[in-house]
Amino acid sequence: MSASYAGLVTFKKAKPDEGLRAAASRKPEEIISEISDSNLKGRGGAGFPTGLKWKFTAKPPCQNKYVVCNADEGEPGTFKDRVILSECPGLVFEGMTIAGRAIGAKRGILYLRGEYSFLRKGLEEVLAERRRNNLLGDAILRTKGFDFDIEIRMGAGAYVCGEETALIESLEGQRGEPRNRPPFPVDTGYLGCPTTVNNVETLAWAALIMANGAAWFKKSGTDKSAGPKILSVSGDCARPGIYEFPMGVTVEELLKEVGAQDAKAVQVGGASGRCLGASEFKRKIAYEDISTGGSIIVFGRDRDMLEVAENFLEFFVEESCGQCTPCREGNRKLLEGVRLLKEGRCSMRYLKELMSLGETMQLASKCGLGQSSPNAFISIIENFRDEIMGRTS
Ligand code: SF4
């Protein structure tokens, strides 16, 4: 490994709008086929195949379809989408425009995290320039019937709006709460129309795949997790920041690169991810092993793992939308339990009940927030057993 993994290595080298020019000369089904062949999967964390999502959205014979770029980057420890939108916004808009041609949409919406409002002015200027250069609007690149434009809409700071159906509710002016699924947004999305919701990074890679081909993308990564992944690294390490690693990089390799060989724990996937101890550092960051939307938080030897769990649970108690009982009440109970543990007032029997509650939340919560919110708690109890068992009453 070398320092060349730091930063947006590949995005910065991209030739502007090469992917869009390739897409303009190809039929929608050819674009979907290229993206499907690349094995690109959603970079927001869920890992759904992008080509399949575009294929599903292209299928319904509907006049109004939408491309939504999910820039509601709220996972604690994740900041890579902010950097991509700051340093390579054209690549993201290019990807959205390609998605529009692929699915037959004429409108795209960038849903920007409320806390990123400072980016809006610069993004609007990039959009205006793209309109002037015939990269947005009617007959893009003088291609008859290739009409597409993008608007920016602001989120208001709710973490749950990163979930695609809550995001769509928010776009429609409702309270941002997840919908029951099915129907899925690819059939019934924004304003009841077929909608593809893709992450910022996913759309940027889609633009590069159209420029360079599916085979180019698959040269990096593993069989099941093609391509590179942008990661946001923070916490107890010498060199925090943005990194581009090939999918399949081990946690150990990553720690060496960021200057954290002596780490005690690594939280992969933000607050909703898993907390790994040193015995798991040989595991791979990939969809088939440990998946992440991009957040890597390193904890050094002196960290109290119960404080880590408490911090994440405080976040989820605050951010639960309150619709369903397992998530609304379960997160509160887990937080109370961690505080009891910290005070030495939690018995082994009660700790087992809390673990069982966490598993119930994973199964019974309505959306990904409640299904994943116990992950950090459960993995900390499992992976730091010796440290925690000594604190039970
Ligand atoms: S799991 Fe949590 S965030 Fe999701 S719907 Fe239920 S209460 Fe709301």
Residues whose N, C-alpha, C, O or C-beta is under 5 A from the ligand:
A	BS01	SF4	V160 P178 S320 C321 G322 Q323 C324 C327 R328 S365 K366 C367 L369 G370 Q371
